[in-house]
Amino acid sequence: MDLSLVADNWTLFAEGVWTTLWLVTLSLILGGLMAIPLAVVQAFRVPVLGQLAAGYSYAIRGTPVLIQVYLLYYGLAQFEAVRTSVFWPLLRDAQTCALIGFALNSAAYTGEILRGAIAAIPRGLHEAAAALGLSRWMAIRLVVLPLAIRRSLPAYSNEVIFMIHASVIASTITVVDILGAGRQLNSTYYVVYEGFLTAAVLYMALVLLVTLAFRMLEIRFLDAFTAGAQREKAAT
């Protein structure tokens, strides 16, 4: 294995890391924003909207993300209405299609995580919020969602790691992410291991950082919960 090839092409991998980071980060942000209403309408069984959200979640989670990205990048171009629309300059771009596909996928999985966390919140908290005079939607915004987000952190960390791993799909539609950089190195110098092993190390480093960040968040929330319980005990 010739490590000098990796050192000489560090800018290529730096570009790949940057592409992977912004692609995954934006996908998670957009997916998280979409996941909240998806989770709420399902958890509280809102008529029609709840069924539509459940159907969306089933369709997205029931199909591979690779197919979804392919349909966006290769499939939309088959429609004349799409090619002549104002959105075509964005939809013909590989990075945009990958971002849309990843965001839609993340929304479905994150929505299911939040839905389960909301359903696990004791009914007594809903009753306590109502006793304080909070409307249903105020209770959801101020009480239910913050608690559900805290409860879902361990499961959501797995979703973030999954999205990092799934981002390699972007390289199949010409996006130069981490794996794309590894492929480009291998094809340029006719080598096998250098590019792929470097990509594997970079992905492991990203996963390690994500794992440590979520562990710190969980510890922080646990410390805040413990401090609050101690203050409540002292007050009584």
Secondary structure, 3 states (H helix, E strand, C coil): CCHHHHHHCHHHHHHHHHHHHHHHHHHHHHHHHHHHHHHHHHHCCCCCHHHHHHHHHHHHHCCCHHHHHHHHHHHHHHCHHHHCCCCHHHHCCHHHHHHHHHHHHHHHHHHHHHHHHHHCCCHHHHHHHHHCCCCHHHHHHHHHHHHHHHHCHHHHHHHHHHHHHHHHHHHHHCCCCHHHHHHHHHHHHCCCHHHHHHHHHHHHHHHHHHHHHHHHHHHHHHHHHHHHHHHHHHHC
